Amino acid sequence: MITVQASVSKGWLHKHGGFVFNDRYYMDPYYRMQQDEKCHNFIREKFPDYPLYNMEDNLVQAKHVVPDMMLVGAIQPNMIIAAALGAEFVFTPDKDSDVKGFPLKDVKAVTELPSVSDTLQLPFIKNLEKQLLDAREKYPDLTIIPPFFWDLSGRATIHGIVTTSMKFIGSDIFTKMMIEPDLVKGIHKWITDVYIAVIRHFSQLGDLPVTSVHVGECSGAMLDEPSYREYVTPYISQLGREFGAIRLHSCGHSDHIIDPICEIENLEIIDTGSNTSLVLIRERMGREFEINDVPPVEILVESAEKEDMVQWLDQTLKDNDGGKLKLGYHLEPDYNLENCRYIHEELHRRGLVKKSRLY
């Protein structure tokens, strides 16, 4: 079975629709809901036949989006924790938000980290908690989605373990793996425990039971196989034991870490791209296992030829071997729109998907 779901970046919306994504957009849930609805309408008008949506890249599931849905704390998950620890937000009108500073860069021992329970009491976390409770009281007719969730599915979203430690410490985390391995493992265990705590906390406050966890291990492909197995797999497996189903996202070419990825407990979806081999995943996980795949950037950029996309799609369908596959992309302002359209049109022509959108 093949499905397609694509999204539109803030950069594309700014360039083509004049939308601005300032601090109020991220910090005022009601204002964001209003702005998002304007973005939805703009995209529906531009792409009436394609499942192309205004949503956070790769985190939202269109079939679990409902009308009058308000997102509280709709900020990338590792930035929520980083901001709570003291990092400073950076807001750019035409891009996703970010934070600057490394709040744990000077940590020399695990004992210097705040306790997990203390983390839940940090002012930024408490502010999100207040926003959630206030929204539920003030807007009883709206569907309120708590922080760390993006739709009604109950799929919590976090960044991966080394992706988060790199956000908190910087690139020194890779050096520390060689010279202070026990410290890194302690930090990774703490990160895992904090994510479990905040997911549980906001799940309960938002009355949204956890059904699965998306783990965005964006920096994982920078590791070799033994390092991934030592510094990543055990901690995502802990999340799998705690919550059940895991959707693991790996940025970059990931053939070299497929084995330790496939060893993650309760792994149900691998979300990848950059020409990572579908054959390798199918060999290890079988046809019924779900793979989410994205064309590599060089095929999507404005300078790419149509033939590049034709070859990629043909090879992808061949390598998938009839397995459960979801294709997607995140439309950026410098992408080749015709190559993106080709995915929808060609799959429709072959009778594999129908051109349509859910909302």
C-alpha positions in Angstrom: 0.0 0.0 0.0 1.3 3.5 -0.9 0.1 6.8 0.5 1.4 10.3 0.0 1.4 13.3 2.4 3.4 16.5 1.8 3.7 19.7 3.7 4.6 23.4 2.9 7.4 25.1 4.7 7.2 28.5 6.4 9.7 29.8 3.9 7.4 28.9 1.0 4.4 30.4 2.7 6.3 33.6 3.4 7.6 33.9 -0.2 4.4 33.1 -2.0 1.7 34.2 0.5 3.4 36.9 2.5 2.8 35.1 5.8 5.0 36.1 8.8 6.0 33.7 11.6 6.9 35.9 14.5 7.1 35.3 18.3 3.4 35.7 18.7 2.8 32.9 16.2 4.6 30.5 18.4 3.6 31.8 21.8 -0.1 32.7 21.4 -2.0 29.5 20.6 -5.3 31.3 19.5 -3.4 33.7 17.2 -1.5 30.7 15.7 -4.8 28.9 15.1 -6.1 31.9 13.2 -2.9 32.2 11.2 -2.7 28.5 10.4 -6.3 28.6 9.1 -5.3 31.4 6.7 -2.3 29.3 5.6 -4.6 26.2 5.1 -7.0 28.2 2.9 -4.1 29.6 0.8 -2.6 26.1 0.2 -6.0 24.6 -0.6 -6.5 27.2 -3.2 -3.0 26.6 -4.7 -3.1 22.8 -4.5 -6.8 21.6 -4.7 -5.9 18.1 -5.9 -2.9 17.2 -3.8 -2.5 16.1 -0.2 -0.2 19.1 0.5 -0.9 20.7 3.9 0.2 23.5 6.2 1.8 21.4 8.9 5.0 20.9 10.8 7.3 18.9 8.6 6.8 15.2 9.1 5.1 15.5 12.5 1.4 15.8 11.7 -0.9 13.1 10.4 -3.6 14.6 8.1 -6.1 11.9 8.9 -6.0 13.0 12.6 -6.5 16.7 12.0 -10.0 18.1 12.8 -11.6 21.5 12.4 -11.2 24.0 15.2 -8.0 22.4 16.4 -5.7 24.6 18.6 -2.1 23.7 19.1 -0.6 24.7 22.5 3.2 24.9 22.7 3.6 23.9 19.0 7.3 24.3 19.1 10.0 21.7 18.1 10.4 19.4 21.2 14.1 19.8 21.9 13.7 23.6 21.7 11.0 23.4 24.4 13.4 21.7 26.8 16.3 23.8 25.7 14.3 27.0 26.4 13.2 25.7 29.7 16.9 25.1 30.6 17.8 28.7 29.6 18.4 28.8 25.8 17.1 31.9 24.0 14.5 31.6 21.3 15.2 33.0 17.9 12.2 34.0 15.7 12.6 34.7 12.0 9.6 35.8 9.9 10.3 33.5 7.0 11.8 30.4 8.8 11.1 27.9 11.5 12.0 29.1 15.0 15.2 28.0 16.7 17.1 28.6 20.0 20.7 29.8 20.5 23.1 28.8 23.2 23.9 25.4 24.6 22.4 25.2 28.1 24.3 22.1 29.2 27.6 22.8 27.5 29.4 23.2 30.9 28.0 20.1 32.6 30.9 18.0 33.9 28.8 15.3 35.8 25.4 13.9 35.7 24.8 15.1 39.2 24.8 18.6 37.9 21.6 18.0 35.9 18.3 19.0 37.4 16.2 16.2 38.6 13.4 15.0 36.2 10.8 16.3 38.7 12.5 19.7 38.9 12.5 19.9 35.1 8.7 19.8 35.1 8.7 22.8 37.4 10.9 25.0 35.2 9.1 28.3 34.3 8.8 27.7 30.6 7.2 24.3 31.2 4.9 25.8 33.8 3.9 28.5 31.3 3.0 26.0 28.7 1.0 24.1 31.3 -0.9 27.3 32.1 -1.6 28.0 28.4 -3.0 24.5 28.0 -5.3 24.7 31.1 -6.4 28.3 30.2 -7.2 27.3 26.6 -9.3 24.3 27.7 -11.3 26.6 30.0 -11.6 29.5 27.7 -12.3 27.6 24.5 -14.4 24.6 25.4 -15.7 24.1 21.9 -12.2 23.8 20.4 -10.0 20.7 20.3 -6.9 21.6 22.3 -3.7 19.7 21.5 -1.1 19.8 24.2 2.7 20.4 23.8 4.7 17.4 22.4 1.6 16.4 20.3 0.5 17.8 16.9 -2.8 16.1 16.1 -5.5 13.9 17.7 -3.7 10.6 17.0 -2.0 10.5 20.4 1.4 10.2 18.7 3.9 12.2 20.9 6.8 13.8 19.2 10.3 14.3 20.4 13.8 14.8 19.0 16.2 11.9 19.1 18.7 11.3 21.9 21.9 12.4 20.3 20.0 15.1 18.4 18.9 16.6 21.7 22.2 16.2 23.4 23.8 18.0 20.5 21.3 20.8 20.9 22.1 21.1 24.6 25.8 20.7 24.4 26.9 21.4 20.8 29.2 19.3 18.6 31.4 18.6 21.7 29.0 15.7 22.4 30.8 13.7 19.8 34.2 14.2 21.4 32.7 13.4 24.8 31.6 10.0 23.4 35.3 9.1 23.0 36.7 10.6 26.2 33.8 10.7 28.6 31.5 7.9 27.5 29.9 7.4 30.9 29.0 11.1 31.1 27.4 11.0 27.7 25.4 7.9 28.6 24.2 9.6 31.8 23.1 12.6 29.9 21.3 10.5 27.3 19.5 8.6 30.1 18.5 11.9 31.6 17.2 13.2 28.3 15.2 10.0 27.8 13.7 10.3 31.3 12.9 13.9 30.8 11.1 13.2 27.6 9.1 10.4 29.2 8.1 12.8 32.0 7.0 15.7 29.8 5.1 13.4 27.5 3.3 11.8 30.4 2.7 15.2 32.0 1.1 16.9 29.0 -0.7 13.7 27.9 -2.5 13.7 31.2 -3.2 17.4 31.3 -4.4 17.4 27.7 -6.5 14.2 28.2 -4.8 12.7 25.2 -3.5 9.1 25.7 -0.1 8.3 24.2 -0.5 5.8 21.3 3.1 6.1 19.9 6.2 8.2 19.8 7.9 9.9 16.8 11.6 10.2 17.5 13.4 12.6 15.2 17.0 11.4 15.4 18.2 14.1 12.9 21.8 13.9 13.9 22.0 10.1 14.2 23.4 9.5 10.7 26.6 11.3 11.8 27.4 8.3 14.0 28.9 5.0 12.9 27.1 1.8 13.6 28.8 0.9 16.9 28.3 4.4 18.3 24.6 4.4 17.3 24.1 1.1 18.9 25.8 2.3 22.1 24.5 5.9 22.4 21.2 5.8 20.7 19.5 2.4 20.4 19.2 1.7 24.2 17.5 5.0 24.9 15.0 4.9 22.1 14.3 1.3 23.1 13.5 2.6 26.6 10.9 4.9 25.0 9.6 1.9 23.1 9.2 -0.1 26.2 7.5 2.9 28.0 5.1 3.9 25.3 4.9 1.1 22.7 5.1 2.0 19.0 8.1 4.0 17.8 8.4 6.0 14.6 12.1 6.6 14.0 13.2 9.4 11.7 16.7 9.5 10.5 18.1 12.4 8.5 20.8 11.8 5.9 22.0 8.6 4.2 21.5 6.0 6.9 22.5 2.6 5.3 25.4 2.3 7.8 23.1 2.5 10.8 20.1 0.4 9.6 21.0 -2.6 11.8 21.1 -0.6 15.1 17.9 1.2 14.1 16.1 -2.1 13.4 17.2 -3.3 16.9 15.1 -0.6 18.6 12.3 -2.2 20.7 8.8 -1.7 19.4 9.9 -0.1 16.2 6.9 0.3 13.9 8.0 2.9 11.3 11.3 4.0 9.8 11.1 7.5 8.3 14.1 8.2 6.1 15.4 9.7 2.9 18.6 10.7 1.2 18.6 7.5 -0.9 18.7 5.3 2.2 18.2 1.8 0.9 14.6 0.5 1.1 16.0 -2.9 0.2 18.0 -3.1 3.4 15.0 -2.1 5.5 12.7 -4.6 3.7 15.3 -7.4 4.1 15.3 -6.8 7.9 11.8 -5.8 8.6 9.6 -7.4 5.8 6.9 -6.1 3.5 4.3 -5.3 6.2 6.6 -2.9 8.0 5.9 0.7 7.2 8.6 2.9 5.6 8.2 6.6 5.2 10.4 8.0 2.5 11.4 11.4 1.0 13.2 12.2 -2.2 16.8 13.4 -1.6 17.2 17.2 -1.7 19.2 17.1 -5.0 16.1 15.8 -6.8 13.8 18.4 -5.2 15.8 21.6 -5.7 14.9 24.0 -8.5 17.9 23.0 -10.7 16.9 19.3 -10.7 15.7 17.8 -14.0 12.4 15.9 -14.3 14.3 12.8 -15.3 15.9 12.8 -11.8 12.5 12.5 -10.2 11.4 9.9 -12.7 14.4 7.7 -12.0 14.1 8.2 -8.2 10.4 7.2 -8.1 10.8 4.2 -10.4 13.7 2.9 -8.2 11.9 3.6 -5.0 8.8 1.6 -6.1 11.0 -1.2 -7.3 13.1 -1.3 -4.0 9.9 -1.1 -1.9 8.8 -4.4 -3.4 5.1 -3.9 -2.8 5.6 -3.1 0.9 3.7 -0.5 3.1 5.1 2.8 2.0 4.3 6.5 2.6 6.0 9.1 0.4 6.3 12.8 1.3 8.3 16.0 1.0 8.3 19.5 2.6 7.9 22.1 0.0 10.7 24.8 0.3 10.8 28.0 -1.6 13.7 26.9 -3.8 12.2 23.5 -4.8 11.2 22.4 -8.3 7.4 22.4 -8.0 7.0 20.4 -11.2 9.1 17.6 -9.7 6.9 17.6 -6.6 3.8 17.5 -8.8 5.2 14.6 -10.7 5.1 12.4 -7.6 1.3 12.9 -7.3 0.5 12.8 -11.0 2.6 9.7 -11.7 1.3 7.7 -8.8 -2.3 8.7 -9.8 -1.6 7.6 -13.4 -0.4 4.2 -12.2 -3.5 3.8 -10.1 -1.4 3.6 -6.9 -3.0 6.7 -5.2 -5.8 9.1 -6.1 -5.3 12.8 -6.4 -7.2 14.2 -3.4 -6.8 15.9 0.0 -8.4 15.2 3.3 -9.0 18.9 4.3 
